[in-house]
Amino acid sequence: MNRQIMFLDCPAYLDRDRTKRCGLPAEVRRWFIMNSTDGPLESAMIRCPAGHSFSGPLEFLTCGERESAAGGEQVSGERPRPRSGGRGR
């Protein structure tokens, strides 16, 4: 059986100021569609090696906002695609 494993960066905050994130590769345990008033949302259940686990829409599980190197303004990037790895990596 050829099973592909998918990963996202863990979104857990590690400090009270919410400035440092875990960032470890969190395994996507399950993909599902969540219904909302605006339509279906692609969602996932993830867990990282540090024990953080989350479940919800992908837009809330990924860090789509980042600081611009030029002016410190918030720049909205494309939704990151989950990383994939083979079994045994």
Buried (B, 14 or more C-beta within 10 A) or exposed (E): EEEEBBBBBBBBEBEEEEEEBBBEBBBBEEEEEEEEEEEEBEBBBBBBEEEBBBBBBBEEBBEBEEEEEEEEEEEEEEEEEBEEEEEEE
